[in-house]
Amino acid sequence: MDFTEPFVGMARRTLTDAELAQAIRLDMAAELDAINLYQAHLDATDNPVARRVIAHIMDEEKEHLVEFAQLLYQLDPTQADHAAQAAREFADAAASDAPPAAEAGAAPRGLTVGSLKT
């Protein structure tokens, strides 16, 4: 198992916003790894106590991921613009692709984010 060296992220100087944004992206990747690991644990057990604890921890990791994304958008306005555009396109696709009987909140049948067309 890969254990993170506790001082690997230590900087010898103050980071620029661009450098901090890069570090935040690594933090986000670590949060996603943790979420996936905890989901695998949930899938592998029927123990109700373990499931409750692991699900709680996984939800906290998801919250961290969102918080990092919000910080990243402040540090990297270009990425924030791309994220906002992707969200608008996704919402537009959801609205136009949804069949009349679709349940509220259902995912669209295809993705049309940026140049991606499925």
N, CA, C and O atoms as CSV, one atom per row, in Angstrom:
chain,resi,resn,atom,element,x,y,z
A,1,MET,N,N,0.846,-1.176,0.000
A,1,MET,CA,C,0.000,0.000,0.000
A,1,MET,C,C,0.888,1.235,0.000
A,1,MET,O,O,1.941,1.241,0.637
A,2,ASP,N,N,0.482,2.258,-0.693
A,2,ASP,CA,C,1.237,3.494,-0.811
A,2,ASP,C,C,0.929,4.409,0.374
A,2,ASP,O,O,-0.202,4.869,0.533
A,3,PHE,N,N,1.926,4.665,1.192
A,3,PHE,CA,C,1.760,5.584,2.320
A,3,PHE,C,C,2.450,6.887,1.974
A,3,PHE,O,O,3.607,6.900,1.555
A,4,THR,N,N,1.741,7.967,2.150
A,4,THR,CA,C,2.267,9.267,1.787
A,4,THR,C,C,3.309,9.725,2.793
A,4,THR,O,O,3.081,9.684,4.002
A,5,GLU,N,N,4.437,10.154,2.291
A,5,GLU,CA,C,5.477,10.764,3.104
A,5,GLU,C,C,4.903,12.063,3.658
A,5,GLU,O,O,4.476,12.911,2.875
A,6,PRO,N,N,4.875,12.253,4.982
A,6,PRO,CA,C,4.188,13.409,5.554
A,6,PRO,C,C,4.787,14.757,5.171
A,6,PRO,O,O,4.107,15.779,5.267
A,7,PHE,N,N,6.045,14.780,4.739
A,7,PHE,CA,C,6.675,16.059,4.429
A,7,PHE,C,C,6.895,16.271,2.938
A,7,PHE,O,O,7.559,17.226,2.533
A,8,VAL,N,N,6.334,15.375,2.117
A,8,VAL,CA,C,6.560,15.467,0.677
A,8,VAL,C,C,5.972,16.748,0.095
A,8,VAL,O,O,6.494,17.268,-0.891
A,9,GLY,N,N,4.911,17.258,0.677
A,9,GLY,CA,C,4.271,18.465,0.159
A,9,GLY,C,C,4.804,19.750,0.744
A,9,GLY,O,O,4.296,20.827,0.431
A,10,MET,N,N,5.816,19.663,1.586
A,10,MET,CA,C,6.346,20.856,2.230
A,10,MET,C,C,7.107,21.697,1.214
A,10,MET,O,O,7.970,21.195,0.494
A,11,ALA,N,N,6.782,22.956,1.170
A,11,ALA,CA,C,7.448,23.878,0.260
A,11,ALA,C,C,8.483,24.686,1.029
A,11,ALA,O,O,8.275,25.028,2.193
A,12,ARG,N,N,9.576,24.984,0.385
A,12,ARG,CA,C,10.625,25.778,1.019
A,12,ARG,C,C,10.346,27.274,0.880
A,12,ARG,O,O,11.099,28.117,1.367
A,13,ARG,N,N,9.251,27.572,0.205
A,13,ARG,CA,C,8.864,28.973,-0.006
A,13,ARG,C,C,7.361,29.031,-0.134
A,13,ARG,O,O,6.692,28.001,-0.214
A,14,THR,N,N,6.835,30.233,-0.152
A,14,THR,CA,C,5.405,30.404,-0.347
A,14,THR,C,C,5.058,30.076,-1.792
A,14,THR,O,O,5.748,30.507,-2.716
A,15,LEU,N,N,3.994,29.317,-1.983
A,15,LEU,CA,C,3.577,28.909,-3.326
A,15,LEU,C,C,2.793,30.016,-4.006
A,15,LEU,O,O,2.079,30.780,-3.357
A,16,THR,N,N,2.934,30.090,-5.313
A,16,THR,CA,C,2.067,30.968,-6.088
A,16,THR,C,C,0.688,30.328,-6.154
A,16,THR,O,O,0.531,29.152,-5.823
A,17,ASP,N,N,-0.309,31.091,-6.578
A,17,ASP,CA,C,-1.650,30.511,-6.725
A,17,ASP,C,C,-1.648,29.362,-7.719
A,17,ASP,O,O,-2.346,28.368,-7.522
A,18,ALA,N,N,-0.866,29.490,-8.789
A,18,ALA,CA,C,-0.804,28.412,-9.793
A,18,ALA,C,C,-0.189,27.155,-9.192
A,18,ALA,O,O,-0.664,26.050,-9.454
A,19,GLU,N,N,0.849,27.307,-8.399
A,19,GLU,CA,C,1.479,26.150,-7.757
A,19,GLU,C,C,0.556,25.525,-6.716
A,19,GLU,O,O,0.473,24.302,-6.604
A,20,LEU,N,N,-0.138,26.374,-5.953
A,20,LEU,CA,C,-1.078,25.854,-4.971
A,20,LEU,C,C,-2.238,25.137,-5.660
A,20,LEU,O,O,-2.721,24.118,-5.165
A,21,ALA,N,N,-2.688,25.665,-6.802
A,21,ALA,CA,C,-3.757,25.002,-7.561
A,21,ALA,C,C,-3.315,23.603,-7.980
A,21,ALA,O,O,-4.104,22.660,-7.927
A,22,GLN,N,N,-2.065,23.470,-8.393
A,22,GLN,CA,C,-1.547,22.154,-8.777
A,22,GLN,C,C,-1.542,21.220,-7.564
A,22,GLN,O,O,-1.902,20.049,-7.688
A,23,ALA,N,N,-1.143,21.721,-6.406
A,23,ALA,CA,C,-1.145,20.907,-5.191
A,23,ALA,C,C,-2.574,20.506,-4.815
A,23,ALA,O,O,-2.809,19.375,-4.389
A,24,ILE,N,N,-3.519,21.421,-4.971
A,24,ILE,CA,C,-4.921,21.134,-4.648
A,24,ILE,C,C,-5.456,20.039,-5.561
A,24,ILE,O,O,-6.232,19.193,-5.116
A,25,ARG,N,N,-5.054,20.039,-6.831
A,25,ARG,CA,C,-5.481,18.974,-7.742
A,25,ARG,C,C,-4.995,17.610,-7.249
A,25,ARG,O,O,-5.719,16.621,-7.359
A,26,LEU,N,N,-3.781,17.547,-6.709
A,26,LEU,CA,C,-3.273,16.300,-6.132
A,26,LEU,C,C,-4.081,15.911,-4.902
A,26,LEU,O,O,-4.382,14.736,-4.691
A,27,ASP,N,N,-4.431,16.913,-4.086
A,27,ASP,CA,C,-5.273,16.639,-2.919
A,27,ASP,C,C,-6.618,16.072,-3.355
A,27,ASP,O,O,-7.143,15.152,-2.727
A,28,MET,N,N,-7.174,16.622,-4.430
A,28,MET,CA,C,-8.460,16.140,-4.939
A,28,MET,C,C,-8.339,14.699,-5.419
A,28,MET,O,O,-9.241,13.890,-5.201
A,29,ALA,N,N,-7.229,14.377,-6.071
A,29,ALA,CA,C,-7.017,12.999,-6.523
A,29,ALA,C,C,-6.959,12.051,-5.330
A,29,ALA,O,O,-7.484,10.940,-5.393
A,30,ALA,N,N,-6.326,12.481,-4.250
A,30,ALA,CA,C,-6.253,11.648,-3.054
A,30,ALA,C,C,-7.644,11.444,-2.450
A,30,ALA,O,O,-7.967,10.349,-1.988
A,31,GLU,N,N,-8.463,12.494,-2.453
A,31,GLU,CA,C,-9.830,12.361,-1.939
A,31,GLU,C,C,-10.623,11.366,-2.787
A,31,GLU,O,O,-11.361,10.541,-2.249
A,32,LEU,N,N,-10.473,11.442,-4.114
A,32,LEU,CA,C,-11.172,10.504,-4.997
A,32,LEU,C,C,-10.705,9.076,-4.751
A,32,LEU,O,O,-11.515,8.148,-4.742
A,33,ASP,N,N,-9.404,8.896,-4.552
A,33,ASP,CA,C,-8.887,7.562,-4.242
A,33,ASP,C,C,-9.514,7.027,-2.960
A,33,ASP,O,O,-9.903,5.861,-2.889
A,34,ALA,N,N,-9.611,7.887,-1.947
A,34,ALA,CA,C,-10.198,7.465,-0.672
A,34,ALA,C,C,-11.668,7.105,-0.855
A,34,ALA,O,O,-12.132,6.099,-0.317
A,35,ILE,N,N,-12.401,7.918,-1.609
A,35,ILE,CA,C,-13.824,7.644,-1.851
A,35,ILE,C,C,-13.988,6.280,-2.524
A,35,ILE,O,O,-14.839,5.483,-2.128
A,36,ASN,N,N,-13.177,6.025,-3.531
A,36,ASN,CA,C,-13.260,4.740,-4.233
A,36,ASN,C,C,-12.886,3.575,-3.321
A,36,ASN,O,O,-13.513,2.517,-3.386
A,37,LEU,N,N,-11.887,3.752,-2.484
A,37,LEU,CA,C,-11.489,2.708,-1.547
A,37,LEU,C,C,-12.613,2.422,-0.560
A,37,LEU,O,O,-12.934,1.261,-0.306
A,38,TYR,N,N,-13.215,3.473,0.000
A,38,TYR,CA,C,-14.295,3.277,0.961
A,38,TYR,C,C,-15.519,2.639,0.297
A,38,TYR,O,O,-16.209,1.830,0.918
A,39,GLN,N,N,-15.788,2.996,-0.953
A,39,GLN,CA,C,-16.903,2.364,-1.653
A,39,GLN,C,C,-16.646,0.871,-1.830
A,39,GLN,O,O,-17.558,0.055,-1.696
A,40,ALA,N,N,-15.403,0.522,-2.131
A,40,ALA,CA,C,-15.047,-0.895,-2.257
A,40,ALA,C,C,-15.260,-1.617,-0.928
A,40,ALA,O,O,-15.717,-2.760,-0.902
A,41,HIS,N,N,-14.927,-0.945,0.174
A,41,HIS,CA,C,-15.155,-1.548,1.491
A,41,HIS,C,C,-16.646,-1.748,1.745
A,41,HIS,O,O,-17.064,-2.787,2.257
A,42,LEU,N,N,-17.445,-0.742,1.383
A,42,LEU,CA,C,-18.901,-0.863,1.546
A,42,LEU,C,C,-19.445,-2.026,0.732
A,42,LEU,O,O,-20.293,-2.784,1.202
A,43,ASP,N,N,-18.952,-2.160,-0.488
A,43,ASP,CA,C,-19.408,-3.240,-1.362
A,43,ASP,C,C,-19.003,-4.621,-0.842
A,43,ASP,O,O,-19.603,-5.631,-1.210
A,44,ALA,N,N,-17.974,-4.653,0.022
A,44,ALA,CA,C,-17.424,-5.923,0.469
A,44,ALA,C,C,-17.927,-6.384,1.835
A,44,ALA,O,O,-17.504,-7.428,2.330
A,45,THR,N,N,-18.829,-5.611,2.449
A,45,THR,CA,C,-19.291,-6.027,3.776
A,45,THR,C,C,-20.793,-5.828,3.943
A,45,THR,O,O,-21.399,-4.934,3.351
A,46,ASP,N,N,-21.365,-6.693,4.769
A,46,ASP,CA,C,-22.766,-6.563,5.158
A,46,ASP,C,C,-22.882,-6.121,6.617
A,46,ASP,O,O,-23.989,-5.979,7.137
A,47,ASN,N,N,-21.744,-5.905,7.274
A,47,ASN,CA,C,-21.745,-5.515,8.680
A,47,ASN,C,C,-22.349,-4.118,8.814
A,47,ASN,O,O,-21.785,-3.151,8.302
A,48,PRO,N,N,-23.491,-4.001,9.498
A,48,PRO,CA,C,-24.187,-2.712,9.551
A,48,PRO,C,C,-23.404,-1.613,10.266
A,48,PRO,O,O,-23.475,-0.450,9.869
A,49,VAL,N,N,-22.667,-1.959,11.303
A,49,VAL,CA,C,-21.879,-0.945,12.013
A,49,VAL,C,C,-20.748,-0.452,11.124
A,49,VAL,O,O,-20.529,0.753,10.998
A,50,ALA,N,N,-20.032,-1.383,10.508
A,50,ALA,CA,C,-18.936,-1.007,9.610
A,50,ALA,C,C,-19.463,-0.174,8.453
A,50,ALA,O,O,-18.851,0.828,8.081
A,51,ARG,N,N,-20.582,-0.574,7.884
A,51,ARG,CA,C,-21.151,0.168,6.752
A,51,ARG,C,C,-21.501,1.599,7.155
A,51,ARG,O,O,-21.253,2.540,6.401
A,52,ARG,N,N,-22.074,1.758,8.341
A,52,ARG,CA,C,-22.465,3.085,8.804
A,52,ARG,C,C,-21.231,3.985,8.992
A,52,ARG,O,O,-21.230,5.142,8.572
A,53,VAL,N,N,-20.200,3.450,9.617
A,53,VAL,CA,C,-18.981,4.227,9.856
A,53,VAL,C,C,-18.284,4.568,8.543
A,53,VAL,O,O,-17.913,5.720,8.314
A,54,ILE,N,N,-18.107,3.574,7.686
A,54,ILE,CA,C,-17.419,3.795,6.410
A,54,ILE,C,C,-18.199,4.767,5.538
A,54,ILE,O,O,-17.599,5.637,4.907
A,55,ALA,N,N,-19.512,4.641,5.489
A,55,ALA,CA,C,-20.327,5.560,4.688
A,55,ALA,C,C,-20.191,6.991,5.206
A,55,ALA,O,O,-20.125,7.933,4.416
A,56,HIS,N,N,-20.149,7.157,6.522
A,56,HIS,CA,C,-19.979,8.484,7.113
A,56,HIS,C,C,-18.632,9.084,6.711
A,56,HIS,O,O,-18.557,10.249,6.318
A,57,ILE,N,N,-17.586,8.294,6.810
A,57,ILE,CA,C,-16.250,8.769,6.438
A,57,ILE,C,C,-16.194,9.093,4.952
A,57,ILE,O,O,-15.601,10.098,4.560
A,58,MET,N,N,-16.809,8.251,4.120
A,58,MET,CA,C,-16.827,8.489,2.686
A,58,MET,C,C,-17.558,9.793,2.359
A,58,MET,O,O,-17.129,10.544,1.484
A,59,ASP,N,N,-18.655,10.059,3.058
A,59,ASP,CA,C,-19.382,11.315,2.836
A,59,ASP,C,C,-18.513,12.520,3.189
A,59,ASP,O,O,-18.575,13.549,2.517
A,60,GLU,N,N,-17.714,12.398,4.229
A,60,GLU,CA,C,-16.809,13.498,4.584
A,60,GLU,C,C,-15.773,13.726,3.494
A,60,GLU,O,O,-15.430,14.868,3.188
A,61,GLU,N,N,-15.268,12.634,2.903
A,61,GLU,CA,C,-14.303,12.775,1.809
A,61,GLU,C,C,-14.941,13.484,0.620
A,61,GLU,O,O,-14.291,14.292,-0.045
A,62,LYS,N,N,-16.207,13.186,0.350
A,62,LYS,CA,C,-16.911,13.869,-0.743
A,62,LYS,C,C,-17.035,15.358,-0.440
A,62,LYS,O,O,-16.894,16.193,-1.333
A,63,GLU,N,N,-17.301,15.687,0.822
A,63,GLU,CA,C,-17.377,17.094,1.216
A,63,GLU,C,C,-16.021,17.774,1.025
A,63,GLU,O,O,-15.956,18.907,0.548
A,64,HIS,N,N,-14.948,17.089,1.396
A,64,HIS,CA,C,-13.609,17.643,1.196
A,64,HIS,C,C,-13.347,17.902,-0.288
A,64,HIS,O,O,-12.772,18.924,-0.661
A,65,LEU,N,N,-13.774,16.968,-1.117
A,65,LEU,CA,C,-13.569,17.115,-2.558
A,65,LEU,C,C,-14.244,18.385,-3.073
A,65,LEU,O,O,-13.657,19.126,-3.862
A,66,VAL,N,N,-15.460,18.631,-2.634
A,66,VAL,CA,C,-16.178,19.835,-3.051
A,66,VAL,C,C,-15.478,21.088,-2.538
A,66,VAL,O,O,-15.359,22.079,-3.257
A,67,GLU,N,N,-15.018,21.039,-1.291
A,67,GLU,CA,C,-14.315,22.193,-0.728
A,67,GLU,C,C,-13.033,22.481,-1.500
A,67,GLU,O,O,-12.719,23.639,-1.777
A,68,PHE,N,N,-12.291,21.431,-1.848
A,68,PHE,CA,C,-11.086,21.626,-2.657
A,68,PHE,C,C,-11.438,22.214,-4.022
A,68,PHE,O,O,-10.734,23.094,-4.519
A,69,ALA,N,N,-12.524,21.733,-4.630
A,69,ALA,CA,C,-12.929,22.266,-5.935
A,69,ALA,C,C,-13.251,23.752,-5.828
A,69,ALA,O,O,-12.850,24.533,-6.692
A,70,GLN,N,N,-13.954,24.145,-4.801
A,70,GLN,CA,C,-14.273,25.553,-4.615
A,70,GLN,C,C,-13.004,26.387,-4.456
A,70,GLN,O,O,-12.899,27.477,-5.019
A,71,LEU,N,N,-12.047,25.878,-3.696
A,71,LEU,CA,C,-10.781,26.579,-3.536
A,71,LEU,C,C,-10.027,26.637,-4.859
A,71,LEU,O,O,-9.459,27.670,-5.213
A,72,LEU,N,N,-10.026,25.527,-5.583
A,72,LEU,CA,C,-9.339,25.484,-6.871
A,72,LEU,C,C,-9.906,26.519,-7.828
A,72,LEU,O,O,-9.154,27.169,-8.554
A,73,TYR,N,N,-11.216,26.676,-7.838
A,73,TYR,CA,C,-11.834,27.652,-8.740
A,73,TYR,C,C,-11.436,29.075,-8.381
A,73,TYR,O,O,-11.391,29.936,-9.259
A,74,GLN,N,N,-11.148,29.343,-7.112
A,74,GLN,CA,C,-10.658,30.663,-6.725
A,74,GLN,C,C,-9.208,30.849,-7.155
A,74,GLN,O,O,-8.809,31.945,-7.549
A,75,LEU,N,N,-8.429,29.787,-7.079
A,75,LEU,CA,C,-7.017,29.867,-7.432
A,75,LEU,C,C,-6.786,29.849,-8.936
A,75,LEU,O,O,-5.805,30.414,-9.419
A,76,ASP,N,N,-7.676,29.210,-9.674
A,76,ASP,CA,C,-7.523,29.058,-11.131
A,76,ASP,C,C,-8.821,29.444,-11.821
A,76,ASP,O,O,-9.656,28.586,-12.108
A,77,PRO,N,N,-8.994,30.753,-12.091
A,77,PRO,CA,C,-10.245,31.216,-12.708
A,77,PRO,C,C,-10.541,30.559,-14.057
A,77,PRO,O,O,-11.709,30.403,-14.414
A,78,THR,N,N,-9.518,30.174,-14.809
A,78,THR,CA,C,-9.753,29.505,-16.093
A,78,THR,C,C,-10.435,28.167,-15.867
A,78,THR,O,O,-11.364,27.816,-16.595
A,79,GLN,N,N,-9.988,27.418,-14.873
A,79,GLN,CA,C,-10.632,26.143,-14.566
A,79,GLN,C,C,-12.057,26.372,-14.085
A,79,GLN,O,O,-12.957,25.596,-14.406
A,80,ALA,N,N,-12.263,27.435,-13.318
A,80,ALA,CA,C,-13.618,27.762,-12.861
A,80,ALA,C,C,-14.525,28.054,-14.054
A,80,ALA,O,O,-15.682,27.635,-14.073
A,81,ASP,N,N,-14.000,28.772,-15.051
A,81,ASP,CA,C,-14.792,29.062,-16.249
A,81,ASP,C,C,-15.152,27.778,-16.984
A,81,ASP,O,O,-16.286,27.611,-17.431
A,82,HIS,N,N,-14.181,26.866,-17.109
A,82,HIS,CA,C,-14.454,25.587,-17.775
A,82,HIS,C,C,-15.499,24.779,-17.008
A,82,HIS,O,O,-16.389,24.176,-17.608
A,83,ALA,N,N,-15.386,24.772,-15.690
A,83,ALA,CA,C,-16.349,24.031,-14.870
A,83,ALA,C,C,-17.749,24.618,-15.008
A,83,ALA,O,O,-18.728,23.879,-15.111
A,84,ALA,N,N,-17.844,25.944,-15.010
A,84,ALA,CA,C,-19.150,26.588,-15.145
A,84,ALA,C,C,-19.757,26.293,-16.515
A,84,ALA,O,O,-20.954,26.026,-16.623
A,85,GLN,N,N,-18.932,26.342,-17.558
A,85,GLN,CA,C,-19.418,26.043,-18.911
A,85,GLN,C,C,-19.880,24.596,-19.003
A,85,GLN,O,O,-20.930,24.316,-19.582
A,86,ALA,N,N,-19.106,23.675,-18.437
A,86,ALA,CA,C,-19.484,22.265,-18.457
A,86,ALA,C,C,-20.788,22.043,-17.712
A,86,ALA,O,O,-21.630,21.265,-18.160
A,87,ALA,N,N,-20.966,22.713,-16.585
A,87,ALA,CA,C,-22.209,22.568,-15.811
A,87,ALA,C,C,-23.402,23.086,-16.607
A,87,ALA,O,O,-24.468,22.471,-16.603
A,88,ARG,N,N,-23.225,24.216,-17.290
A,88,ARG,CA,C,-24.327,24.748,-18.119
A,88,ARG,C,C,-24.673,23.786,-19.246
A,88,ARG,O,O,-25.847,23.518,-19.501
A,89,GLU,N,N,-23.653,23.268,-19.918
A,89,GLU,CA,C,-23.885,22.341,-21.027
A,89,GLU,C,C,-24.541,21.049,-20.542
A,89,GLU,O,O,-25.415,20.499,-21.212
A,90,PHE,N,N,-24.118,20.576,-19.388
A,90,PHE,CA,C,-24.701,19.363,-18.833
A,90,PHE,C,C,-26.167,19.600,-18.487
A,90,PHE,O,O,-27.021,18.760,-18.773
A,91,ALA,N,N,-26.457,20.745,-17.870
A,91,ALA,CA,C,-27.841,21.073,-17.518
A,91,ALA,C,C,-28.700,21.225,-18.768
A,91,ALA,O,O,-29.846,20.778,-18.794
A,92,ASP,N,N,-28.149,21.851,-19.800
A,92,ASP,CA,C,-28.890,22.000,-21.058
A,92,ASP,C,C,-29.169,20.629,-21.682
A,92,ASP,O,O,-30.269,20.373,-22.171
A,93,ALA,N,N,-28.165,19.757,-21.660
A,93,ALA,CA,C,-28.345,18.412,-22.220
A,93,ALA,C,C,-29.383,17.637,-21.425
A,93,ALA,O,O,-30.195,16.910,-21.998
A,94,ALA,N,N,-29.356,17.789,-20.118
A,94,ALA,CA,C,-30.331,17.093,-19.271
A,94,ALA,C,C,-31.738,17.568,-19.585
A,94,ALA,O,O,-32.670,16.766,-19.642
A,95,ALA,N,N,-31.892,18.849,-19.786
A,95,ALA,CA,C,-33.213,19.408,-20.061
A,95,ALA,C,C,-33.717,18.989,-21.441
A,95,ALA,O,O,-34.904,18.706,-21.605
A,96,SER,N,N,-32.841,18.948,-22.417
A,96,SER,CA,C,-33.285,18.640,-23.777
A,96,SER,C,C,-33.397,17.147,-24.050
A,96,SER,O,O,-34.188,16.737,-24.899
A,97,ASP,N,N,-32.618,16.325,-23.345
A,97,ASP,CA,C,-32.621,14.881,-23.582
A,97,ASP,C,C,-33.607,14.116,-22.710
A,97,ASP,O,O,-33.860,12.937,-22.955
A,98,ALA,N,N,-34.162,14.765,-21.707
A,98,ALA,CA,C,-35.029,14.053,-20.764
A,98,ALA,C,C,-36.357,13.703,-21.422
A,98,ALA,O,O,-37.036,14.581,-21.956
A,99,PRO,N,N,-36.733,12.427,-21.388
A,99,PRO,CA,C,-38.045,12.056,-21.909
A,99,PRO,C,C,-39.129,12.641,-20.996
A,99,PRO,O,O,-38.855,12.901,-19.825
A,100,PRO,N,N,-40.336,12.853,-21.492
A,100,PRO,CA,C,-41.387,13.471,-20.684
A,100,PRO,C,C,-41.661,12.773,-19.365
A,100,PRO,O,O,-42.005,13.439,-18.389
A,101,ALA,N,N,-41.523,11.462,-19.302
A,101,ALA,CA,C,-41.839,10.730,-18.084
A,101,ALA,C,C,-40.633,10.539,-17.176
A,101,ALA,O,O,-40.712,9.796,-16.198
A,102,ALA,N,N,-39.503,11.207,-17.485
A,102,ALA,CA,C,-38.296,11.024,-16.683
A,102,ALA,C,C,-38.486,11.572,-15.279
A,102,ALA,O,O,-39.175,12.570,-15.068
A,103,GLU,N,N,-37.862,10.901,-14.331
A,103,GLU,CA,C,-37.944,11.349,-12.948
A,103,GLU,C,C,-37.075,12.586,-12.765
A,103,GLU,O,O,-36.058,12.748,-13.440
A,104,ALA,N,N,-37.480,13.446,-11.857
A,104,ALA,CA,C,-36.695,14.633,-11.560
A,104,ALA,C,C,-35.322,14.214,-11.061
A,104,ALA,O,O,-35.197,13.296,-10.250
A,105,GLY,N,N,-34.289,14.897,-11.555
A,105,GLY,CA,C,-32.932,14.603,-11.124
A,105,GLY,C,C,-32.268,13.460,-11.859
A,105,GLY,O,O,-31.122,13.125,-11.557
A,106,ALA,N,N,-32.950,12.849,-12.813
A,106,ALA,CA,C,-32.359,11.736,-13.558
A,106,ALA,C,C,-31.252,12.263,-14.457
A,106,ALA,O,O,-31.345,13.374,-14.980
A,107,ALA,N,N,-30.216,11.473,-14.634
A,107,ALA,CA,C,-29.102,11.866,-15.483
A,107,ALA,C,C,-29.528,11.840,-16.949
A,107,ALA,O,O,-30.362,11.023,-17.339
A,108,PRO,N,N,-28.962,12.727,-17.759
A,108,PRO,CA,C,-29.283,12.707,-19.184
A,108,PRO,C,C,-28.729,11.444,-19.829
A,108,PRO,O,O,-27.830,10.797,-19.292
A,109,ARG,N,N,-29.278,11.107,-20.986
A,109,ARG,CA,C,-28.842,9.885,-21.671
A,109,ARG,C,C,-27.492,10.057,-22.338
A,109,ARG,O,O,-26.806,9.062,-22.571
A,110,GLY,N,N,-27.082,11.265,-22.655
A,110,GLY,CA,C,-25.788,11.499,-23.299
A,110,GLY,C,C,-25.087,12.687,-22.660
A,110,GLY,O,O,-25.709,13.495,-21.971
A,111,LEU,N,N,-23.800,12.779,-22.894
A,111,LEU,CA,C,-23.033,13.910,-22.377
A,111,LEU,C,C,-22.650,14.813,-23.536
A,111,LEU,O,O,-22.292,14.345,-24.617
A,112,THR,N,N,-22.729,16.081,-23.298
A,112,THR,CA,C,-22.307,17.050,-24.294
A,112,THR,C,C,-21.535,18.150,-23.580
A,112,THR,O,O,-21.970,19.301,-23.551
A,113,VAL,N,N,-20.395,17.798,-23.006
A,113,VAL,CA,C,-19.578,18.740,-22.270
A,113,VAL,C,C,-18.411,19.146,-23.148
A,113,VAL,O,O,-17.652,18.297,-23.614
A,114,GLY,N,N,-18.265,20.463,-23.378
A,114,GLY,CA,C,-17.182,20.940,-24.228
A,114,GLY,C,C,-17.289,20.303,-25.590
A,114,GLY,O,O,-18.340,20.352,-26.230
A,115,SER,N,N,-16.184,19.695,-26.038
A,115,SER,CA,C,-16.185,19.046,-27.349
A,115,SER,C,C,-16.625,17.605,-27.280
A,115,SER,O,O,-16.728,16.944,-28.314
A,116,LEU,N,N,-16.893,17.090,-26.068
A,116,LEU,CA,C,-17.357,15.715,-25.900
A,116,LEU,C,C,-18.809,15.587,-26.309
A,116,LEU,O,O,-19.664,16.316,-25.809
A,117,LYS,N,N,-19.087,14.684,-27.198
A,117,LYS,CA,C,-20.476,14.415,-27.620
A,117,LYS,C,C,-20.685,12.920,-27.579
A,117,LYS,O,O,-20.029,12.178,-28.310
A,118,THR,N,N,-21.603,12.465,-26.720
A,118,THR,CA,C,-21.871,11.025,-26.646
A,118,THR,C,C,-23.307,10.748,-26.999
A,118,THR,O,O,-23.732,9.592,-26.994
